Amino acid sequence: MKAPLIKEMLANGDSVNQISKNLKVSCGYVGIIKACLKKGVASTFYQKQFLLRNPEIKNKNRRKNYAKGALYDFRSRETYPDQDKELILKFPGTDRELAKIINRSVKAIQVKRVRIRRESGLIVEDV
């Protein structure tokens, strides 16, 4: 994200409003970074804290990531061949690479992985 730039601008003495306008981020984000810098906390901590306090931004980023991986049309009831199921469970690369190989979206791959594990008994649901 833009945390290193904000850190540098805060060190130069710029105000929170000025930084938020220049970098086009919210004042709350800059404020969290400023507070965490005073405490001496690592950069990843305040990014996680910001996303925890602002779930709409986290979800927006998640939807944008899924949209990048959704290269293929929606196919809800088509069955997966056994080879594809095995690839979904054991593929060593990323889900985006796998999506290109089996022509399914990243979201479909992740959902199918959970369903396969649930059916095989690897995931036990709490009753």
N, CA, C and O atoms as a DFTB+ gen file, in Angstrom:
508 C
 N C O
     1  1       0.837      -1.180       0.000
     2  2       0.000       0.000       0.000
     3  2       0.885       1.248       0.000
     4  3       2.026       1.205      -0.460
     5  1       0.370       2.325       0.502
     6  2       1.081       3.599       0.461
     7  2       1.713       3.956       1.797
     8  3       2.058       5.112       2.041
     9  1       1.862       2.966       2.652
    10  2       2.354       3.206       3.999
    11  2       3.751       3.825       4.033
    12  3       3.966       4.755       4.811
    13  1       4.710       3.360       3.231
    14  2       6.045       3.987       3.280
    15  2       6.029       5.472       2.888
    16  3       6.757       6.279       3.466
    17  1       5.195       5.822       1.905
    18  2       5.087       7.232       1.516
    19  2       4.497       8.074       2.636
    20  3       4.955       9.185       2.904
    21  1       3.472       7.528       3.287
    22  2       2.845       8.249       4.393
    23  2       3.839       8.428       5.533
    24  3       3.909       9.492       6.147
    25  1       4.599       7.388       5.806
    26  2       5.606       7.459       6.867
    27  2       6.626       8.555       6.569
    28  3       7.007       9.318       7.457
    29  1       7.060       8.625       5.330
    30  2       8.035       9.642       4.929
    31  2       7.442      11.049       5.019
    32  3       8.101      11.979       5.484
    33  1       6.181      11.197       4.567
    34  2       5.540      12.516       4.613
    35  2       5.299      12.970       6.053
    36  3       5.416      14.158       6.356
    37  1       4.962      12.036       6.939
    38  2       4.793      12.383       8.349
    39  2       6.117      12.831       8.958
    40  3       6.154      13.743       9.784
    41  1       7.213      12.175       8.540
    42  2       8.534      12.554       9.039
    43  2       8.905      13.963       8.575
    44  3       9.613      14.686       9.275
    45  1       8.421      14.350       7.384
    46  2       8.690      15.698       6.865
    47  2       7.836      16.765       7.535
    48  3       8.077      17.957       7.345
    49  1       6.838      16.351       8.319
    50  2       6.019      17.310       9.046
    51  2       4.735      17.701       8.346
    52  3       4.118      18.696       8.726
    53  1       4.308      16.956       7.334
    54  2       3.048      17.255       6.651
    55  2       1.873      16.891       7.546
    56  3       1.979      15.997       8.386
    57  1       0.749      17.586       7.364
    58  2      -0.437      17.306       8.168
    59  2      -1.183      16.102       7.607
    60  3      -0.968      15.698       6.464
    61  1      -2.060      15.540       8.425
    62  2      -2.833      14.365       8.042
    63  2      -3.734      14.688       6.847
    64  3      -3.826      13.900       5.906
    65  1      -4.403      15.852       6.886
    66  2      -5.287      16.243       5.782
    67  2      -4.513      16.420       4.487
    68  3      -4.972      16.007       3.422
    69  1      -3.355      17.024       4.575
    70  2      -2.530      17.263       3.393
    71  2      -2.064      15.931       2.775
    72  3      -2.077      15.768       1.555
    73  1      -1.660      15.002       3.618
    74  2      -1.211      13.695       3.134
    75  2      -2.361      12.941       2.473
    76  3      -2.193      12.340       1.412
    77  1      -3.534      12.979       3.111
    78  2      -4.674      12.250       2.553
    79  2      -5.098      12.817       1.204
    80  3      -5.510      12.064       0.321
    81  1      -5.004      14.125       1.032
    82  2      -5.346      14.723      -0.267
    83  2      -4.297      14.390      -1.322
    84  3      -4.647      14.086      -2.463
    85  1      -3.029      14.442      -0.960
    86  2      -1.958      14.175      -1.931
    87  2      -1.961      12.725      -2.403
    88  3      -1.788      12.462      -3.593
    89  1      -2.157      11.787      -1.486
    90  2      -2.088      10.370      -1.827
    91  2      -3.451       9.745      -2.119
    92  3      -3.535       8.576      -2.496
    93  1      -4.527      10.534      -1.944
    94  2      -5.897      10.073      -2.182
    95  2      -6.240       8.849      -1.327
    96  3      -6.720       7.831      -1.824
    97  1      -5.975       8.988      -0.028
    98  2      -6.362       7.978       0.947
    99  2      -7.193       8.657       2.019
   100  3      -7.225       9.886       2.085
   101  1      -7.859       7.890       2.852
   102  2      -8.698       8.473       3.886
   103  2      -7.853       9.032       5.022
   104  3      -6.737       8.579       5.274
   105  1      -8.411      10.019       5.695
   106  2      -7.734      10.606       6.857
   107  2      -7.587       9.572       7.977
   108  3      -6.615       9.600       8.732
   109  1      -8.561       8.660       8.077
   110  2      -8.499       7.618       9.095
   111  2      -7.304       6.703       8.904
   112  3      -6.655       6.311       9.873
   113  1      -7.012       6.362       7.656
   114  2      -5.866       5.494       7.358
   115  2      -4.572       6.176       7.761
   116  3      -3.704       5.560       8.379
   117  1      -4.442       7.460       7.408
   118  2      -3.235       8.211       7.764
   119  2      -3.130       8.333       9.283
   120  3      -2.038       8.244       9.843
   121  1      -4.268       8.536       9.944
   122  2      -4.269       8.642      11.401
   123  2      -3.819       7.356      12.084
   124  3      -3.083       7.395      13.069
   125  1      -4.261       6.222      11.562
   126  2      -3.855       4.936      12.132
   127  2      -2.362       4.733      11.956
   128  3      -1.687       4.266      12.874
   129  1      -1.840       5.077      10.789
   130  2      -0.403       4.936      10.550
   131  2       0.376       5.842      11.497
   132  3       1.395       5.436      12.056
   133  1      -0.102       7.057      11.672
   134  2       0.567       8.009      12.565
   135  2       0.580       7.488      14.006
   136  3       1.601       7.562      14.690
   137  1      -0.561       6.962      14.458
   138  2      -0.646       6.442      15.825
   139  2       0.274       5.241      16.019
   140  3       0.930       5.118      17.053
   141  1       0.321       4.361      15.030
   142  2       1.161       3.168      15.155
   143  2       2.642       3.513      15.077
   144  3       3.464       2.849      15.708
   145  1       2.990       4.539      14.315
   146  2       4.388       4.970      14.251
   147  2       4.846       5.519      15.596
   148  3       5.997       5.332      15.992
   149  1       3.938       6.199      16.297
   150  2       4.271       6.703      17.628
   151  2       4.536       5.555      18.595
   152  3       5.387       5.656      19.479
   153  1       3.793       4.458      18.416
   154  2       3.959       3.304      19.291
   155  2       5.144       2.438      18.883
   156  3       5.584       1.590      19.659
   157  1       5.670       2.642      17.668
   158  2       6.788       1.839      17.185
   159  2       6.378       0.465      16.675
   160  3       7.127      -0.503      16.807
   161  1       5.196       0.385      16.099
   162  2       4.656      -0.882      15.613
   163  2       5.053      -1.080      14.148
   164  3       5.220      -0.102      13.419
   165  1       5.206      -2.338      13.708
   166  2       5.611      -2.652      12.334
   167  2       4.556      -2.195      11.333
   168  3       3.389      -2.021      11.683
   169  1       4.978      -2.002      10.080
   170  2       4.090      -1.466       9.045
   171  2       2.919      -2.394       8.735
   172  3       1.813      -1.918       8.478
   173  1       3.139      -3.701       8.754
   174  2       2.043      -4.618       8.438
   175  2       0.957      -4.580       9.500
   176  3      -0.208      -4.851       9.210
   177  1       1.333      -4.247      10.724
   178  2       0.350      -4.215      11.802
   179  2      -0.708      -3.152      11.552
   180  3      -1.899      -3.427      11.696
   181  1      -0.299      -1.941      11.182
   182  2      -1.301      -0.893      11.025
   183  2      -2.115      -1.073       9.756
   184  3      -3.247      -0.594       9.689
   185  1      -1.581      -1.746       8.751
   186  2      -2.396      -2.051       7.574
   187  2      -3.490      -3.048       7.940
   188  3      -4.633      -2.909       7.506
   189  1      -3.134      -4.061       8.743
   190  2      -4.127      -5.032       9.190
   191  2      -5.164      -4.374      10.099
   192  3      -6.356      -4.669      10.010
   193  1      -4.701      -3.487      10.968
   194  2      -5.618      -2.788      11.861
   195  2      -6.619      -1.953      11.071
   196  3      -7.806      -1.926      11.398
   197  1      -6.142      -1.272      10.034
   198  2      -7.028      -0.453       9.214
   199  2      -8.073      -1.310       8.529
   200  3      -9.249      -0.947       8.499
   201  1      -7.654      -2.458       7.971
   202  2      -8.602      -3.325       7.289
   203  2      -9.598      -3.948       8.261
   204  3     -10.750      -4.184       7.896
   205  1      -9.170      -4.217       9.488
   206  2     -10.099      -4.746      10.483
   207  2     -11.160      -3.715      10.856
   208  3     -12.322      -4.060      11.073
   209  1     -10.755      -2.450      10.930
   210  2     -11.701      -1.389      11.296
   211  2     -12.567      -0.959      10.121
   212  3     -13.614      -0.344      10.320
   213  1     -12.149      -1.272       8.908
   214  2     -12.879      -0.866       7.712
   215  2     -13.125      -2.089       6.815
   216  3     -12.463      -2.232       5.787
   217  1     -14.054      -2.963       7.180
   218  2     -14.266      -4.194       6.405
   219  2     -14.764      -3.936       4.991
   220  3     -14.555      -4.769       4.110
   221  1     -15.420      -2.797       4.752
   222  2     -15.908      -2.521       3.400
   223  2     -14.751      -2.364       2.413
   224  3     -14.886      -2.731       1.246
   225  1     -13.630      -1.831       2.858
   226  2     -12.460      -1.699       1.986
   227  2     -11.829      -3.066       1.765
   228  3     -11.407      -3.388       0.654
   229  1     -11.766      -3.862       2.812
   230  2     -11.215      -5.210       2.692
   231  2     -12.045      -6.038       1.710
   232  3     -11.494      -6.735       0.858
   233  1     -13.368      -5.957       1.833
   234  2     -14.251      -6.708       0.944
   235  2     -14.168      -6.187      -0.484
   236  3     -14.254      -6.962      -1.436
   237  1     -14.002      -4.880      -0.634
   238  2     -13.868      -4.289      -1.969
   239  2     -12.611      -4.836      -2.657
   240  3     -12.646      -5.197      -3.833
   241  1     -11.513      -4.892      -1.919
   242  2     -10.276      -5.427      -2.476
   243  2     -10.416      -6.913      -2.801
   244  3      -9.889      -7.386      -3.808
   245  1     -11.119      -7.637      -1.955
   246  2     -11.331      -9.067      -2.188
   247  2     -12.161      -9.290      -3.456
   248  3     -11.837     -10.152      -4.273
   249  1     -13.241      -8.503      -3.616
   250  2     -14.073      -8.628      -4.823
   251  2     -13.283      -8.272      -6.078
   252  3     -13.454      -8.900      -7.123
   253  1     -12.415      -7.260      -5.973
   254  2     -11.593      -6.867      -7.124
   255  2     -10.632      -7.988      -7.500
   256  3     -10.406      -8.246      -8.682
   257  1     -10.070      -8.650      -6.504
   258  2      -9.166      -9.771      -6.751
   259  2      -9.907     -10.937      -7.401
   260  3      -9.389     -11.554      -8.332
   261  1     -11.122     -11.247      -6.917
   262  2     -11.910     -12.310      -7.525
   263  2     -12.281     -11.959      -8.961
   264  3     -12.291     -12.832      -9.828
   265  1     -12.586     -10.684      -9.220
   266  2     -12.953     -10.270     -10.576
   267  2     -11.795     -10.489     -11.543
   268  3     -12.013     -10.825     -12.707
   269  1     -10.564     -10.301     -11.068
   270  2      -9.402     -10.559     -11.922
   271  2      -9.300     -12.039     -12.276
   272  3      -8.879     -12.390     -13.379
   273  1      -9.682     -12.900     -11.346
   274  2      -9.576     -14.331     -11.565
   275  2     -10.775     -14.934     -12.268
   276  3     -10.716     -16.082     -12.707
   277  1     -11.873     -14.178     -12.386
   278  2     -13.085     -14.698     -13.020
   279  2     -13.025     -14.473     -14.522
   280  3     -13.694     -13.590     -15.058
   281  1     -12.221     -15.276     -15.188
   282  2     -12.037     -15.130     -16.628
   283  2     -13.046     -15.950     -17.416
   284  3     -13.144     -15.809     -18.635
   285  1     -13.798     -16.806     -16.730
   286  2     -14.645     -17.764     -17.421
   287  2     -16.098     -17.590     -17.009
   288  3     -16.388     -17.059     -15.937
   289  1     -16.999     -18.033     -17.853
   290  2     -18.428     -17.908     -17.596
   291  2     -18.850     -18.779     -16.420
   292  3     -18.182     -19.756     -16.080
   293  1     -19.961     -18.412     -15.809
   294  2     -20.511     -19.122     -14.658
   295  2     -21.100     -20.451     -15.126
   296  3     -21.908     -20.483     -16.054
   297  1     -20.695     -21.546     -14.483
   298  2     -21.203     -22.884     -14.811
   299  2     -21.529     -23.592     -13.507
   300  3     -20.677     -24.274     -12.938
   301  1     -22.740     -23.438     -13.038
   302  2     -23.049     -23.900     -11.681
   303  2     -23.198     -25.409     -11.561
   304  3     -22.772     -25.972     -10.552
   305  1     -23.776     -26.081     -12.528
   306  2     -24.118     -27.489     -12.352
   307  2     -23.241     -28.450     -13.159
   308  3     -23.497     -29.654     -13.154
   309  1     -22.229     -27.958     -13.840
   310  2     -21.357     -28.867     -14.575
   311  2     -20.467     -29.617     -13.589
   312  3     -19.938     -29.035     -12.642
   313  1     -20.313     -30.906     -13.823
   314  2     -19.501     -31.725     -12.926
   315  2     -18.022     -31.562     -13.259
   316  3     -17.645     -31.274     -14.396
   317  1     -17.217     -31.751     -12.257
   318  2     -15.768     -31.686     -12.428
   319  2     -15.238     -33.096     -12.705
   320  3     -15.620     -34.036     -12.009
   321  1     -14.382     -33.261     -13.688
   322  2     -13.743     -34.572     -13.868
   323  2     -12.826     -34.875     -12.677
   324  3     -12.397     -33.968     -11.963
   325  1     -12.537     -36.157     -12.477
   326  2     -11.687     -36.552     -11.355
   327  2     -10.300     -35.926     -11.445
   328  3      -9.688     -35.619     -10.422
   329  1      -9.799     -35.735     -12.671
   330  2      -8.481     -35.109     -12.841
   331  2      -8.491     -33.683     -12.313
   332  3      -7.539     -33.253     -11.662
   333  1      -9.578     -32.939     -12.594
   334  2      -9.670     -31.562     -12.115
   335  2      -9.766     -31.514     -10.590
   336  3      -9.171     -30.644      -9.953
   337  1     -10.513     -32.449     -10.009
   338  2     -10.629     -32.485      -8.547
   339  2      -9.269     -32.734      -7.906
   340  3      -8.925     -32.122      -6.895
   341  1      -8.506     -33.634      -8.504
   342  2      -7.175     -33.928      -7.973
   343  2      -6.255     -32.720      -8.112
   344  3      -5.474     -32.415      -7.210
   345  1      -6.355     -32.033      -9.254
   346  2      -5.547     -30.818      -9.458
   347  2      -5.910     -29.744      -8.438
   348  3      -5.031     -29.074      -7.895
   349  1      -7.204     -29.582      -8.179
   350  2      -7.655     -28.561      -7.229
   351  2      -7.054     -28.809      -5.847
   352  3      -6.668     -27.864      -5.159
   353  1      -6.974     -30.058      -5.445
   354  2      -6.437     -30.374      -4.127
   355  2      -4.913     -30.327      -4.069
   356  3      -4.355     -29.946      -3.040
   357  1      -4.222     -30.709      -5.157
   358  2      -2.779     -30.909      -5.074
   359  2      -1.942     -29.958      -5.915
   360  3      -0.722     -30.114      -5.968
   361  1      -2.554     -28.977      -6.576
   362  2      -1.792     -28.081      -7.454
   363  2      -0.834     -27.224      -6.623
   364  3      -1.267     -26.576      -5.671
   365  1       0.471     -27.208      -6.966
   366  2       1.442     -26.477      -6.147
   367  2       1.457     -24.968      -6.396
   368  3       1.971     -24.217      -5.567
   369  1       0.909     -24.516      -7.509
   370  2       0.939     -23.089      -7.844
   371  2      -0.224     -22.335      -7.228
   372  3      -0.892     -22.817      -6.313
   373  1      -0.449     -21.134      -7.754
   374  2      -1.533     -20.295      -7.248
   375  2      -2.855     -20.701      -7.875
   376  3      -2.891     -21.406      -8.883
   377  1      -3.947     -20.244      -7.261
   378  2      -5.273     -20.547      -7.796
   379  2      -5.492     -19.850      -9.138
   380  3      -6.227     -20.357      -9.985
   381  1      -4.874     -18.718      -9.333
   382  2      -5.023     -18.010     -10.604
   383  2      -4.376     -18.798     -11.754
   384  3      -4.909     -18.839     -12.863
   385  1      -3.237     -19.417     -11.479
   386  2      -2.595     -20.273     -12.490
   387  2      -3.456     -21.493     -12.779
   388  3      -3.605     -21.897     -13.932
   389  1      -4.020     -22.075     -11.733
   390  2      -4.878     -23.245     -11.895
   391  2      -6.142     -22.892     -12.680
   392  3      -6.628     -23.700     -13.471
   393  1      -6.668     -21.695     -12.462
   394  2      -7.874     -21.260     -13.182
   395  2      -7.637     -21.247     -14.687
   396  3      -8.525     -21.608     -15.460
   397  1      -6.457     -20.838     -15.100
   398  2      -6.138     -20.821     -16.525
   399  2      -6.011     -22.230     -17.085
   400  3      -6.316     -22.464     -18.254
   401  1      -5.564     -23.165     -16.261
   402  2      -5.371     -24.540     -16.719
   403  2      -6.711     -25.258     -16.897
   404  3      -6.936     -25.910     -17.916
   405  1      -7.604     -25.137     -15.905
   406  2      -8.856     -25.914     -15.964
   407  2     -10.056     -25.073     -16.415
   408  3     -11.184     -25.565     -16.416
   409  1      -9.829     -23.826     -16.795
   410  2     -10.888     -22.933     -17.314
   411  2     -12.039     -22.747     -16.328
   412  3     -13.207     -22.822     -16.710
   413  1     -11.715     -22.509     -15.086
   414  2     -12.687     -22.182     -14.040
   415  2     -12.218     -20.925     -13.341
   416  3     -11.039     -20.577     -13.415
   417  1     -13.118     -20.242     -12.667
   418  2     -12.734     -19.030     -11.954
   419  2     -12.031     -19.388     -10.643
   420  3     -12.145     -20.509     -10.146
   421  1     -11.311     -18.424     -10.101
   422  2     -10.606     -18.622      -8.827
   423  2     -11.604     -18.919      -7.717
   424  3     -11.371     -19.788      -6.877
   425  1     -12.702     -18.201      -7.719
   426  2     -13.718     -18.404      -6.696
   427  2     -14.303     -19.813      -6.785
   428  3     -14.510     -20.468      -5.763
   429  1     -14.571     -20.277      -8.011
   430  2     -15.111     -21.629      -8.193
   431  2     -14.126     -22.684      -7.693
   432  3     -14.526     -23.691      -7.109
   433  1     -12.846     -22.447      -7.924
   434  2     -11.817     -23.391      -7.466
   435  2     -11.783     -23.450      -5.941
   436  3     -11.709     -24.531      -5.357
   437  1     -11.838     -22.294      -5.308
   438  2     -11.778     -22.253      -3.851
   439  2     -13.014     -22.899      -3.225
   440  3     -12.909     -23.609      -2.225
   441  1     -14.174     -22.652      -3.812
   442  2     -15.407     -23.251      -3.296
   443  2     -15.360     -24.767      -3.480
   444  3     -15.733     -25.513      -2.575
   445  1     -14.908     -25.219      -4.633
   446  2     -14.844     -26.659      -4.898
   447  2     -13.857     -27.347      -3.970
   448  3     -14.101     -28.472      -3.532
   449  1     -12.734     -26.680      -3.661
   450  2     -11.744     -27.263      -2.748
   451  2     -12.365     -27.525      -1.378
   452  3     -12.147     -28.579      -0.781
   453  1     -13.133     -26.569      -0.890
   454  2     -13.786     -26.734       0.416
   455  2     -14.812     -27.859       0.350
   456  3     -14.906     -28.664       1.276
   457  1     -15.581     -27.924      -0.737
   458  2     -16.612     -28.962      -0.857
   459  2     -15.991     -30.359      -0.955
   460  3     -16.508     -31.315      -0.377
   461  1     -14.887     -30.468      -1.685
   462  2     -14.217     -31.767      -1.803
   463  2     -13.711     -32.213      -0.433
   464  3     -13.869     -33.374      -0.055
   465  1     -13.104     -31.292       0.306
   466  2     -12.591     -31.638       1.640
   467  2     -13.722     -31.999       2.594
   468  3     -13.582     -32.910       3.411
   469  1     -14.837     -31.291       2.492
   470  2     -15.975     -31.573       3.363
   471  2     -16.563     -32.952       3.054
   472  3     -16.909     -33.709       3.961
   473  1     -16.670     -33.268       1.748
   474  2     -17.209     -34.574       1.350
   475  2     -16.298     -35.726       1.775
   476  3     -16.774     -36.801       2.140
   477  1     -14.978     -35.489       1.724
   478  2     -14.039     -36.556       2.066
   479  2     -13.829     -36.696       3.570
   480  3     -13.186     -37.642       4.025
   481  1     -14.371     -35.755       4.340
   482  2     -14.246     -35.837       5.799
   483  2     -13.036     -35.101       6.351
   484  3     -12.754     -35.197       7.545
   485  1     -12.307     -34.360       5.498
   486  2     -11.158     -33.603       5.992
   487  2     -11.569     -32.379       6.786
   488  3     -10.820     -31.905       7.640
   489  1     -12.779     -31.858       6.500
   490  2     -13.320     -30.745       7.260
   491  2     -14.544     -31.254       8.011
   492  3     -15.466     -31.793       7.399
   493  1     -14.560     -31.091       9.310
   494  2     -15.678     -31.539      10.121
   495  2     -16.448     -30.298      10.555
   496  3     -15.891     -29.381      11.158
   497  1     -17.744     -30.287      10.233
   498  2     -18.591     -29.158      10.602
   499  2     -19.033     -29.296      12.045
   500  3     -19.337     -30.396      12.508
   501  1     -19.067     -28.171      12.759
   502  2     -19.573     -28.183      14.131
   503  2     -21.085     -28.223      14.097
   504  3     -21.721     -27.456      13.373
   505  1     -21.655     -29.113      14.876
   506  2     -23.113     -29.260      14.887
   507  2     -23.676     -28.624      16.121
   508  3     -24.890     -28.638      16.324
